[in-house]
Amino acid sequence: MTNDKYSESWLEREFIGYGYDMINPQWPGGAKICVSFIVQFNTGAEANVMEGDELSCSDFLEIPKNKPQPRRMEASENMYEFGGKEGVPRLLNTFKKYNIPVTWNVYTRALEKSPYWIKPIQESGAEISLGGHLYRNHFDTPPAEEDKLINTSIDKLQELTGDKSLPKGWFTDRRSNMTVKLYSTAHKERSLPLLYSSDSCSDDIPYWVPSPAQNGGLLMIPFSYDCSDLRFNARGSGWASPKDYWIHLVQTFDCLFEEGQEGEPKMMTVLLHPHIIGRAGRTRWFEEFLKYITQHEGVWIATREQIAEHWTKTHPYDSKKAFGQTKVPECGKISIPS
């Protein structure tokens, strides 16, 4: 007998979204754009044979041609370790300099290895969201195992931070088809409020979907890879220099800001990794972007939690308008002329 908890449940694919009837986010203060920064705190939580993984991580390194190996890779480990040693404090100091609200998305295995940074992150006023226990590709993880990891990460996050209200939001990033359902279910079973999920990159503004685990809706606050620093270290198309990254961030901001001026305010998400953006030359140009946006009027810089609270209050869940319910014709067989 199939356990319904571990069965995949699907919404209809959504290709229209808000369409031409674009919803007005009504960002606080009449802002023309909302900018959200997510810092991925995963240094030490990446795949490693020491953590029981078959292969050690070779993703998002300064030398992207490295291949995963069934043994420890000291050179690769060093590149992630830089994130904790230099990247984290450099980002904390940079955001503090410009009084920027930030969401630190943590993986609890990383926090276990560097609990030193918990207090500085909390004292910075940042939101702490949850990515899970291990930073790994969950797509082929059996649902029962992923469920266990999700609950382990909630327990450890609350223990390490001393905050029993966490997490309020999730961004697993490398998720499976089951991930959102599993952490929604975990929150339901714990009577722990879940304000949002960031595990979507299908829009420029938040939207509601029917919750996969309980009555009511789940607010999706999308992110994007195109404005992520990981493209410095990803194979294929990426940033040739820190200035290239700055140019793309500025042009993205300008386009969305102009749409906001024309009556359709949007949201821009910048996804960062301490071991990547924390390199000095990259931080220098990233700071130029912070200077640029803080010189504009009509910009709301917010954490994911602040965005979720605003959206829930301003645009509460309406089951009739939630995405993923538009019925589409079933796929028919296509006859090919002989």
Summary of the structure (lengths in Angstrom):
residues: 338
radius of gyration: 20.3
end to end distance: 43.8
largest distance: 70.2
contacts: 1054
relative contact order: 0.19
helix: 39%
strand: 14%
